[in-house]
Amino acid sequence: MLRYLAAAGSALLLIAAGFFIWRIQAQPDGVPAPPAETEESALEEGDSGGRPSRPPAASEKTKEQRRFDRADRDNDGRITRDELLQPRRKAFEKLDSNRNGNLSFEEWAARTVTKFGTADSNRDGALNRAEYATTAPKARPKAKNCAC
């Protein structure tokens, strides 16, 4: 009996999905274009609303050009070995707690050990499901004007 109910429910869902797909395809091409604005009306709306009516212009640089510019610290149009290794040196210095120029396993794993100690609330040396859930990485905040 349960199989028949599941089959009937699935059939109804398929019919509903087909109906919605049909309705979407039956509509005219996309959303109508907004009315054209003159510069004066755009300025007036921007002033009265407290925010600009047009989004800021995006940079014309490609992703690789921006990446190159971040690595070229002295902006001379070339990336030297020292410039390329500088972020890694900073990360290494953060991990090398005793400043001897070598990373031990303990130094390398210090963040993980600290995270484990913080999560192990009952101090039994093991994490249960609830404790482990506290170690999940924090989500990055999205940009305010992102249409992601």
RASUL-V273126 format. One line per field, one symbol per residue. phi: phi as a letter, one per 30 degrees, with the letter a starting at -180 (. if undefined). burial: 1 if it has 24 or more other C-alpha atoms within 12 Angstrom, else 0. Layout:
phi: ???
burial: ???
//
This chain:
phi: .ddddddddddddddddddddddddddddicdddddcddddddddddddibddcdddddddddddddddddddchcibcddddddedddddddddddchcibcdddddcedddddddddddchcibcdedddddcdddddddddcdcd
burial: 0000000000000000000000000000000000000000000000000000000000000000000000100000000000000000000000100000000000000000000100100000000000000000000000000000
//
